Amino acid sequence: MDRFITKEKAVFTSLLLLLIVVGEIIFEELHLPIWPAFMAMLFYFMSHMNIKEAPGILIGGFFGIFNLILIKLWIPASAAFLGGPLNAKLVYIVFFIGLIVLLMEVLPWLFNAYAFFYLLVSGLAVAVPEPVPNPYLWMGIELIGGGILIAGVYAARFLTAKVVKVDVSKIGEAQ
């Protein structure tokens, strides 16, 4: 069991859970949705805690939510000449995904899978009975809250390494 639950994992997990609990309490007290920030943290984990991915996660996520605002403007403005709202929505999505594929190497922080995923999830979130869905608020939470959570996980790795006295590369999956 010692090889599965190491001291490093126990300390890092404790710090991570503390970060999550504190984040939940703060956002709940402020009556703010935390999902945009937690998605950024999740993507950071999925990138194997590679801090070089953080700008792409945060900027791409912001851009994805921003595209929800744009598509909400696009659909009524273009539905009449595109044959209805479904066609307008499809044209926008095809255009957006096409730009991601075409420009991901040119502007990788903006046109990336994070942007597409945030557009998808924020599109679902507007259907959730929240007091008032607010993509502008979500963009701020994604940038600020997500940035703080990523920084917290990043710091937890170094704090764990210091407490346990191991090389930071042994903490989590980051290399």
C-alpha positions, 0 to 999 in steps of 0.5 A, spaced: 500 500 500 505 504 501 507 504 494 500 506 491 499 512 497 506 515 498 507 521 502 508 525 496 501 523 494 498 524 501 500 531 502 499 533 495 492 530 495 490 534 502 493 541 499 489 540 492 482 538 496 483 544 501 484 548 495 477 545 492 474 546 499 476 553 499 474 555 492 467 552 493 466 556 499 468 562 496 464 562 490 458 559 494 459 565 499 459 570 493 453 566 489 458 565 483 458 559 479 465 555 479 464 551 473 468 555 469 474 555 474 474 548 475 474 546 468 480 550 467 483 546 473 481 540 470 484 542 463 490 543 467 490 536 470 489 533 463 495 537 460 499 533 466 500 539 470 504 543 464 504 550 466 506 552 459 499 549 457 495 554 462 495 560 457 492 556 452 487 553 457 485 560 460 485 564 453 482 559 449 477 558 455 475 565 455 475 565 447 470 559 447 465 563 452 466 569 448 463 565 442 457 563 445 456 571 446 457 571 438 453 565 436 447 568 440 448 575 436 449 571 429 443 566 429 438 572 429 442 576 425 443 570 419 437 566 420 433 569 415 438 569 409 440 562 411 434 558 412 432 558 419 436 558 426 438 551 425 442 553 419 445 559 422 447 555 428 450 550 424 454 555 419 457 558 425 459 552 429 462 549 422 466 556 421 468 556 428 471 549 428 474 550 421 478 556 424 480 552 430 483 546 425 486 551 420 489 556 426 491 552 431 498 552 429 498 559 428 494 562 434 494 556 439 492 560 445 486 562 442 484 557 437 484 550 441 480 544 443 479 548 450 475 554 446 471 549 443 470 545 449 468 551 453 463 553 447 460 547 448 459 547 456 457 554 456 452 553 451 449 547 455 450 552 461 445 557 458 440 552 459 441 550 466 436 554 471 441 559 474 438 566 476 440 569 469 446 565 465 451 570 464 457 569 459 460 575 461 461 573 468 463 566 466 469 569 462 471 573 468 471 567 473 474 562 467 480 567 467 481 569 474 478 563 478 481 558 473 488 562 473 488 562 481 486 555 481 491 553 476 496 557 480 494 554 487 495 547 484 502 549 481 504 552 488 501 545 491 506 541 487 512 545 490 509 546 497 509 538 497 516 537 494 518 542 500 514 539 505 516 532 503 523 533 501 523 530 494 524 533 487 518 537 484 517 532 478 515 527 483 509 530 485 503 529 480 504 527 473 508 533 471 515 532 468 
